[in-house]
Amino acid sequence: MPTRMARADQTVIDFRIIIEQPVIGVLHSLQAKDELPLDPKYSREGEPLVFDFPVRVGPGPKFLGDQVRREGPERRFVYIRVGQLAGDPSSPWSRRMKIDIHDIENDLLDRAASTGGVIETRVGGTGMDGTPACATVRPTARRIAEH
């Protein structure tokens, strides 16, 4: 269970990334604070991969947490590591998926904070060429889900 500790001007909101149609047998993981793989898993039969993690959200909104990365003054995102970067040295792939969170609508953030729901983001896990998705991956859906 994620920690609920936050400063008075911040709210902890649970996030979930679901990778749909991942390449079977390819290891995926969150990127930990120390830039190592966190919670590695792979799809055995094409089932989605699910990653849960907390994010501290402050006014602005401002996104903070062990999985939150920054680029410039506004862009915030989460990395999903793939193949070698996820901890599989025998994989032919060494990639990261970059999933933006700075563009989540305030209404969704407010509803998650008030209901205790999870902000669930779905992304495609296979690129047009049939290999694991990488670089910036746009959400196919985003909603509030239950725990």
ABEGO torsion letter per residue (X at the ends): XBBABBBAABBBBBBBBBBBGBBBGBBBBBBBAAGBBBGBBBBAAGBBBBBBBBBBBBBOBBBBEAABBBBEAABBBBBBBBEAAAGBAABABBBBBBBBAAABBAAAAAAAAAAGBBBBBBBBABBAAGBBBBEBBBBABBBBBBX
